[in-house]
Amino acid sequence: MTEYGWSTGKIALALFPFGVGAAAVNVFFASLIFSWIGGPVASLGWSIGLGCLIGVPATWYFAHHIRYMMTTADKEAGT
């Protein structure tokens, strides 16, 4: 079956800024929780940098899931 619409790569590129932002916020809040037991609080640069590293595979996985749902919906619709 031919896939219609965007490829997984295009979806991942479109969603990458949102994935990095979400991962950076999560890294920062995790460092705040870690500070309760004496750990350091992550700076803005570290949060964004780690967010970029974590955001790449997370965004790719999410884009793959979106592409799978699009293919399944097309298959069920009979197109």
matplotlib code that plots the C-alpha trace (Angstrom):
import matplotlib.pyplot as plt

x = [0.0, 1.3, 1.5, -0.2, 0.8, 4.0, 6.8, 8.0, 11.0, 9.0, 6.6, 9.6, 11.2, 7.9, 7.5, 11.1, 10.9, 8.0, 9.7, 12.9, 10.9, 8.9, 12.1, 13.9, 11.1, 11.0, 14.8, 14.6, 11.7, 13.5, 16.6, 14.3, 13.0, 16.6, 17.6, 15.4, 18.0, 21.0, 21.5, 22.2, 19.5, 20.1, 20.8, 18.9, 21.7, 22.0, 18.2, 18.0, 21.1, 19.8, 16.4, 17.9, 19.5, 16.4, 14.1, 15.5, 14.6, 11.3, 10.2, 11.2, 9.2, 6.2, 6.4, 6.6, 3.5, 1.6, 2.6, 1.4, -2.0, -2.3, -1.6, -4.1, -6.7, -6.1, -6.3, -9.6, -11.0, -10.1, -8.0]
y = [0.0, 3.5, 5.9, 9.2, 12.4, 13.3, 10.8, 10.1, 12.3, 15.3, 14.9, 14.6, 17.8, 19.7, 18.5, 18.7, 22.2, 21.1, 17.9, 19.7, 22.3, 19.7, 17.7, 20.8, 21.7, 18.1, 18.2, 21.4, 20.2, 16.9, 18.9, 20.9, 17.7, 16.3, 19.5, 18.5, 15.8, 18.1, 17.9, 21.0, 22.9, 22.7, 26.0, 27.2, 26.1, 22.6, 22.2, 23.1, 21.0, 17.9, 18.6, 18.5, 15.1, 13.6, 15.3, 13.7, 10.1, 11.1, 13.2, 10.5, 7.9, 10.2, 11.0, 7.3, 6.7, 9.5, 8.0, 4.6, 6.1, 7.9, 4.7, 2.7, 5.4, 5.3, 1.5, 1.5, 4.2, 2.1, 4.7]
z = [0.0, -0.9, 2.0, 1.4, 3.1, 4.9, 5.6, 9.2, 8.6, 7.6, 10.5, 12.9, 11.5, 11.9, 15.5, 16.5, 18.1, 20.2, 21.2, 22.2, 24.2, 26.1, 26.8, 28.0, 30.4, 31.7, 32.3, 34.2, 36.4, 37.0, 38.2, 40.5, 42.0, 42.2, 44.1, 47.0, 47.8, 47.3, 43.5, 41.3, 39.5, 35.7, 34.0, 30.9, 28.6, 30.1, 30.0, 26.4, 25.5, 27.2, 25.8, 22.3, 23.0, 24.5, 22.0, 18.9, 19.7, 21.5, 18.5, 16.0, 18.0, 18.2, 14.4, 13.6, 15.8, 14.0, 10.6, 11.7, 12.8, 9.4, 7.5, 9.7, 9.1, 5.3, 5.4, 7.3, 5.0, 2.0, 0.2]

ax = plt.figure().add_subplot(projection="3d")
ax.plot(x, y, z, "-o")
ax.set_aspect("equal")
plt.show()
